[in-house]
Amino acid sequence: MSKARLLILSFSNIASDARVLKQVRLFVDRYEVTTCGYGPSPDPRVHHRQLDDENGFSTWTRHDLALRRFTTIYWNLPAVVQAQNLLASSDPFDAVIANDIDTVGLALSLQAAHRVHADIHEFAPRQNEELLMWRLFNAPYVRWMCRSFLPQVASMTTVGQGLADEYLRVFGLTAEIVTNATPHADLNPQPVGTPIKLVHSGASLRNRRLETLVDAVKATRTDVTLDLYLMGNDPDYIVELGDRAAGSPRVRIREPLPYEHLIAKLNEYDIGVHVIAPTNFNNSWSLPNKFFDYVQARLGLIIGPSPEMRHLLEEHDLGAVTEDFSADALTQVLDALTPERVSQWKASAHDAARALSAEAQVAVWDKAVASLLESPARG
């Protein structure tokens, strides 16, 4: 009996997109999987349709946005047009997973709505709300996509309860939760020495205010180091962070690591730090991959008072929460560190690693896709 045909759509580099990779790995042995996105094939077992890296998907003009030409904008986006062309020769798919709002309209055009699942990684209409021009021009377009496309899909997931509550409040949409949990890693906590080794890995985005981490490490009385593994989202910002750390042997800017090597490298450290400024709604409700990466690497955690992260950290006694999102508040936590305390946090991460792993989360996707495939054909 032939396998059902599943399309996983994402306007990202799927091979380095931790969340979408979990979908690929969950389904690749069960279904005939086709992926469509940027970059190389994420897995030799899938059929991959690679989008041209030179064709972005946010090529609209402010003039078109101001005139609310949203339908024209969407269906003329290079990524949408190219994906339609690449997938036109494919046999019909039995189900589609559309990642993030930008792909949902495309998925609906390829497949009947009752066979589409939307996995929305952020509360899209407030993605960059700290920027005035984004609020004025981009946000109405994103709200249009949400109102036009999401009510048509069969099911929907997002990354945290705060985001799900907002989709329900604003659009009346119900979303189940699949956190950005990391696959379980068979590792042990490493002994804590001197200096205490701090690490942060992730995107180099200004609205996260990573300079807070640099300033706090430079100021603390405790013997610590900080390594920043930063992706090249904003090369100028990385240079600025390097200049800010100049003269301090404690802070080093590192090249980003391939995701398949990240957890093993993180295991060499003692504490993962993620104090993310609440500069927009999504940052305020952040529950990112790196939180779970640090747990699987068996690290202690230091975070800001972000409610989604704080709930899990306190439930499992994984580390410390700063009083606010300032460098001074982080410095106060660093000043109180001892190797003994950090060792306790690392032991707690080890105890919680199975419960906080991706394997405990992806069953929601498994059930959603099974439901799509079981739904009767229509029209």
Secondary structure as GFF3:
##gff-version 3
##sequence-region A 1 379
A	DSSP	beta_strand	5	13	.	.	.	ID=ss1
A	DSSP	three_ten_helix	14	16	.	.	.	ID=ss2
A	DSSP	alpha_helix	18	27	.	.	.	ID=ss3
A	DSSP	beta_strand	32	38	.	.	.	ID=ss4
A	DSSP	beta_strand	47	50	.	.	.	ID=ss5
A	DSSP	alpha_helix	62	66	.	.	.	ID=ss6
A	DSSP	alpha_helix	70	75	.	.	.	ID=ss7
A	DSSP	alpha_helix	78	87	.	.	.	ID=ss8
A	DSSP	beta_strand	95	99	.	.	.	ID=ss9
A	DSSP	three_ten_helix	101	103	.	.	.	ID=ss10
A	DSSP	alpha_helix	104	110	.	.	.	ID=ss11
A	DSSP	three_ten_helix	113	115	.	.	.	ID=ss12
A	DSSP	beta_strand	116	120	.	.	.	ID=ss13
A	DSSP	three_ten_helix	124	126	.	.	.	ID=ss14
A	DSSP	alpha_helix	132	133	.	.	.	ID=ss15
A	DSSP	pi_helix	134	138	.	.	.	ID=ss16
A	DSSP	alpha_helix	139	149	.	.	.	ID=ss17
A	DSSP	three_ten_helix	150	152	.	.	.	ID=ss18
A	DSSP	beta_strand	155	158	.	.	.	ID=ss19
A	DSSP	alpha_helix	161	171	.	.	.	ID=ss20
A	DSSP	beta_strand	176	177	.	.	.	ID=ss21
A	DSSP	beta_strand	196	202	.	.	.	ID=ss22
A	DSSP	three_ten_helix	206	208	.	.	.	ID=ss23
A	DSSP	alpha_helix	211	219	.	.	.	ID=ss24
A	DSSP	beta_strand	224	230	.	.	.	ID=ss25
A	DSSP	alpha_helix	235	245	.	.	.	ID=ss26
A	DSSP	beta_strand	251	254	.	.	.	ID=ss27
A	DSSP	alpha_helix	259	266	.	.	.	ID=ss28
A	DSSP	beta_strand	271	274	.	.	.	ID=ss29
A	DSSP	alpha_helix	281	284	.	.	.	ID=ss30
A	DSSP	alpha_helix	289	296	.	.	.	ID=ss31
A	DSSP	beta_strand	300	303	.	.	.	ID=ss32
A	DSSP	alpha_helix	307	316	.	.	.	ID=ss33
A	DSSP	beta_strand	319	321	.	.	.	ID=ss34
A	DSSP	alpha_helix	327	335	.	.	.	ID=ss35
A	DSSP	alpha_helix	339	352	.	.	.	ID=ss36
A	DSSP	three_ten_helix	358	360	.	.	.	ID=ss37
A	DSSP	alpha_helix	363	374	.	.	.	ID=ss38
###
